[in-house]
Amino acid sequence: MTWVMRCILQKPIQTRNWQILGTNLKNWGSSFRMSHVDDHPNASGIISDIQKFSLHDGPGIRTTVFMKGCNMHCHWCHNPESLGFQPDIVFYRTRCIDCQACYQICPTGALTKKENERNFDRSLCNHCHRCVQHCPSGALCLIGNEMTVDEVVSLVAADLPYYVASGGGVTISGGEPFLQPKFVAELLKQCQALGIHTAIESNMSAPLQVIEPALLHLNMIFCDIKIFDDQVHEKETGVSNQMILENIRQVSARKIPLVIRTPLIPGVTDSRENISQIATWISQNTVAEYYELLTYNPLAPAKYENLGLPYKLGKVNPLRKDKINDLVAAASACGIPVVCERI
């Protein structure tokens, strides 16, 4: 069951500019940014989605808050709607009822129909979002909403009985949550004050001083080590993994329950050598609860099409069961608990 904000917006979203934090971008990890909205005393953040009754983002029944914006450019990302910092228009062709309201309302001619084919030329779009407001079927939706901490807490707290009954809580995901660190820290603080179990899913590439305020209010952390070789990691994600590894080491030393994950992307992260190197590092440098291998999500390409984005990974076949079992065995041989579920 999903609570979706992005198809019920009544007015265009007004967002502010984004600010580069620091000057040493190589060390910070490829233009690490945060939002000016984060600077307001009553912090607000840019949210791409809020998913209720989530069962795969931590223990129990959870509400997952997806922050918008990411500093990495993994070409296999299964949440491309959360990559950009600004609101995005999604076009679900199968929902279109051909009412032609969007063609008539669009001031730039970005939406057209030729030979029974509906087209959305995003290069002509001026982001007025009138098409979204006038679409009766939800074929055109806006992803990205500015919300205050209080607004999000109100939605999260509504399911408190489910959290208590199941041992669940709230998980902050993305995108990369620490691009909006003040908002995230305040959201976690208020949720924890209500007795809600808190967790975060992060790539851990932010400077430690950016992450630290949130650590005070976290009951669990999920983070990725995608590729162990630093040069390959930077090539595939745009970010060095050196700060990531150091942050994970520092966080683990603080005894916050930690789960480390690797997405098994065919031809990129799924080599036995890569998994063994990561598992060895985990066993020597952390006290992680377990190491989780996430299998490739074949549904991602459709998301890219709806956003008008190319899927650079191309057509790939999901890993065979025997291949997955071999990788699990390789990781387990390093003496750490290993689990593997689909993403």
PENOR-V721003 format. One record per residue. N is the residue number from 0. RES is the residue in one letter. PHI is phi as a letter, one per 40 degrees, with the letter a starting at -180 (999 if undefined). PSI is psi in degrees with one decimal (NA if undefined). Layout:
BEGIN
N | RES | PHI | PSI
N | RES | PHI | PSI
END
This chain:
BEGIN
0 | M | 999 | 131.5
1 | T | b | 129.9
2 | W | c | 117.3
3 | V | b | 121.4
4 | M | c | -20.6
5 | R | c | -14.4
6 | C | b | 8.6
7 | I | b | 15.5
8 | L | c | 139.2
9 | Q | b | -9.7
10 | K | a | 157.4
11 | P | c | 147.0
12 | I | c | 131.0
13 | Q | b | 113.3
14 | T | b | 157.8
15 | R | c | 173.4
16 | N | c | 165.1
17 | W | b | 144.5
18 | Q | b | 132.0
19 | I | c | 128.4
20 | L | c | 120.4
21 | G | g | 174.6
22 | T | b | -22.9
23 | N | c | 80.1
24 | L | c | -29.2
25 | K | c | -44.2
26 | N | c | -29.4
27 | W | c | -19.6
28 | G | g | 70.8
29 | S | f | 75.7
30 | S | f | 52.9
31 | F | c | 126.1
32 | R | b | 160.5
33 | M | b | 166.9
34 | S | c | 145.4
35 | H | c | -26.4
36 | V | c | -23.8
37 | D | c | -16.1
38 | D | c | -13.8
39 | H | c | 140.1
40 | P | d | -42.3
41 | N | c | 78.7
42 | A | d | 138.3
43 | S | b | 159.5
44 | G | b | 165.1
45 | I | c | 116.9
46 | I | b | 135.0
47 | S | c | -28.6
48 | D | a | 155.1
49 | I | b | 117.1
50 | Q | b | 119.5
51 | K | c | 160.3
52 | F | f | 40.7
53 | S | c | 139.2
54 | L | b | 3.1
55 | H | b | 11.2
56 | D | b | 38.0
57 | G | h | 179.9
58 | P | c | 147.8
59 | G | g | -167.7
60 | I | c | 130.2
61 | R | b | 160.1
62 | T | b | 124.7
63 | T | b | 123.7
64 | V | b | 116.2
65 | F | c | 112.0
66 | M | c | 149.8
67 | K | c | 137.9
68 | G | h | 135.2
69 | C | a | 144.4
70 | N | c | -5.8
71 | M | c | 164.1
72 | H | b | 53.4
73 | C | c | 121.3
74 | H | c | 0.1
75 | W | b | 3.1
76 | C | d | 130.6
77 | H | c | 7.0
78 | N | b | 59.0
79 | P | c | -21.8
80 | E | c | -14.2
81 | S | b | 4.0
82 | L | c | -47.4
83 | G | c | 159.3
84 | F | c | -26.9
85 | Q | c | 160.8
86 | P | d | 142.0
87 | D | b | 142.6
88 | I | c | 127.6
89 | V | b | 136.2
90 | F | b | 106.8
91 | Y | c | 98.5
92 | R | d | -36.5
93 | T | c | -16.2
94 | R | c | -13.6
95 | C | c | 129.5
96 | I | b | 9.5
97 | D | f | 41.6
98 | C | c | -17.6
99 | Q | g | 12.4
100 | A | c | -38.9
101 | C | c | -35.7
102 | Y | c | -40.0
103 | Q | c | -32.8
104 | I | c | -23.1
105 | C | c | 121.2
106 | P | c | -11.7
107 | T | b | -3.6
108 | G | g | 24.2
109 | A | c | -28.0
110 | L | b | 121.4
111 | T | a | 169.4
112 | K | b | 123.1
113 | K | b | 126.5
114 | E | f | 47.7
115 | N | g | 11.0
116 | E | b | 122.3
117 | R | c | 129.7
118 | N | b | 144.3
119 | F | b | 102.9
120 | D | c | 97.8
121 | R | c | -20.2
122 | S | c | -20.1
123 | L | c | -11.8
124 | C | c | 131.4
125 | N | b | 9.5
126 | H | g | 36.3
127 | C | c | -21.3
128 | H | g | 17.5
129 | R | c | -35.0
130 | C | c | -38.7
131 | V | c | -43.2
132 | Q | c | -28.4
133 | H | b | 6.0
134 | C | c | 113.3
135 | P | c | -16.3
136 | S | b | -6.0
137 | G | g | 16.7
138 | A | c | -32.7
139 | L | b | 118.9
140 | C | b | 154.3
141 | L | b | 126.3
142 | I | b | 119.1
143 | G | h | 108.9
144 | N | b | 132.2
145 | E | c | 121.7
146 | M | b | 149.9
147 | T | c | 164.5
148 | V | d | -43.7
149 | D | d | -39.7
150 | E | c | -43.1
151 | V | c | -43.2
152 | V | d | -39.5
153 | S | c | -42.0
154 | L | c | -41.9
155 | V | c | -45.6
156 | A | c | -19.3
157 | A | c | -23.8
158 | D | b | 21.7
159 | L | d | -40.7
160 | P | d | -35.6
161 | Y | c | -38.4
162 | Y | c | -43.9
163 | V | c | -43.3
164 | A | c | -31.1
165 | S | b | -5.9
166 | G | g | 28.2
167 | G | c | -157.1
168 | G | i | -148.0
169 | V | b | 141.4
170 | T | b | 128.8
171 | I | c | 123.1
172 | S | b | -163.4
173 | G | a | -150.9
174 | G | f | -165.3
175 | E | b | 109.4
176 | P | d | -34.8
177 | F | c | 7.4
178 | L | c | -17.4
179 | Q | b | 63.7
180 | P | c | -38.5
181 | K | c | -42.2
182 | F | c | -46.8
183 | V | c | -45.2
184 | A | c | -42.7
185 | E | c | -38.4
186 | L | c | -45.6
187 | L | c | -41.8
188 | K | d | -46.6
189 | Q | c | -37.3
190 | C | c | -43.7
191 | Q | c | -34.7
192 | A | c | -23.9
193 | L | c | 2.9
194 | G | g | 17.8
195 | I | c | 128.8
196 | H | c | 133.3
197 | T | b | 142.1
198 | A | a | 161.5
199 | I | b | 147.4
200 | E | b | 115.0
201 | S | b | 151.7
202 | N | c | -6.7
203 | M | g | 31.1
204 | S | c | -1.4
205 | A | c | 155.3
206 | P | d | 147.3
207 | L | d | -35.8
208 | Q | c | -22.7
209 | V | c | -36.6
210 | I | c | -34.6
211 | E | d | -43.6
212 | P | d | -33.7
213 | A | c | -28.4
214 | L | c | -28.3
215 | L | c | -18.6
216 | H | b | 25.4
217 | L | b | 134.1
218 | N | c | -15.3
219 | M | a | 146.0
220 | I | b | 132.1
221 | F | b | 128.1
222 | C | a | 158.8
223 | D | b | 141.4
224 | I | b | 101.6
225 | K | c | -46.2
226 | I | a | 133.4
227 | F | c | -39.5
228 | D | c | 121.1
229 | D | c | -42.0
230 | Q | c | -42.3
231 | V | c | -39.0
232 | H | d | -46.1
233 | E | c | -36.7
234 | K | c | -42.4
235 | E | c | -26.5
236 | T | b | -15.9
237 | G | g | 3.0
238 | V | b | 136.7
239 | S | c | 152.4
240 | N | c | 3.6
241 | Q | c | -45.3
242 | M | c | -33.8
243 | I | c | -50.0
244 | L | c | -41.8
245 | E | c | -41.2
246 | N | c | -42.1
247 | I | c | -41.0
248 | R | c | -44.8
249 | Q | c | -43.1
250 | V | c | -40.8
251 | S | c | -35.6
252 | A | c | -18.7
253 | R | c | 4.4
254 | K | g | 21.6
255 | I | c | 127.5
256 | P | d | 127.8
257 | L | b | 132.1
258 | V | b | 127.4
259 | I | b | 135.5
260 | R | b | 151.8
261 | T | b | 120.8
262 | P | c | 130.6
263 | L | c | 89.9
264 | I | c | 117.5
265 | P | d | 126.5
266 | G | g | -0.4
267 | V | b | -57.3
268 | T | b | -2.3
269 | D | c | 18.8
270 | S | c | 148.0
271 | R | c | -36.7
272 | E | c | -46.1
273 | N | c | -46.8
274 | I | c | -40.6
275 | S | c | -40.8
276 | Q | c | -43.4
277 | I | c | -46.1
278 | A | c | -38.9
279 | T | c | -44.8
280 | W | c | -43.2
281 | I | d | -44.9
282 | S | c | -28.7
283 | Q | c | -18.9
284 | N | b | -5.3
285 | T | b | 170.5
286 | V | b | 49.8
287 | A | c | 146.2
288 | E | c | -45.8
289 | Y | a | 167.4
290 | Y | b | 123.6
291 | E | b | 128.5
292 | L | b | 121.8
293 | L | b | 120.3
294 | T | c | 156.2
295 | Y | d | 137.5
296 | N | c | 107.2
297 | P | c | -5.0
298 | L | c | -9.8
299 | A | d | -42.1
300 | P | d | -36.3
301 | A | c | -34.6
302 | K | c | -41.2
303 | Y | c | -42.0
304 | E | c | -42.9
305 | N | c | -26.9
306 | L | c | -3.1
307 | G | g | 29.5
308 | L | b | 146.9
309 | P | c | 143.4
310 | Y | c | 96.4
311 | K | c | -20.7
312 | L | c | -26.3
313 | G | g | -171.0
314 | K | c | 121.5
315 | V | b | 152.6
316 | N | c | 137.7
317 | P | d | 151.9
318 | L | c | 142.2
319 | R | c | 155.6
320 | K | c | -39.2
321 | D | c | -33.0
322 | K | c | -44.8
323 | I | c | -44.1
324 | N | c | -36.8
325 | D | c | -40.0
326 | L | c | -38.5
327 | V | c | -41.8
328 | A | c | -40.3
329 | A | c | -41.4
330 | A | c | -41.8
331 | S | c | -30.2
332 | A | c | -16.1
333 | C | c | 2.4
334 | G | g | 24.3
335 | I | b | 153.0
336 | P | c | 135.8
337 | V | b | 134.8
338 | V | b | 158.2
339 | C | a | 119.0
340 | E | b | 162.2
341 | R | c | 150.7
342 | I | b | NA
END
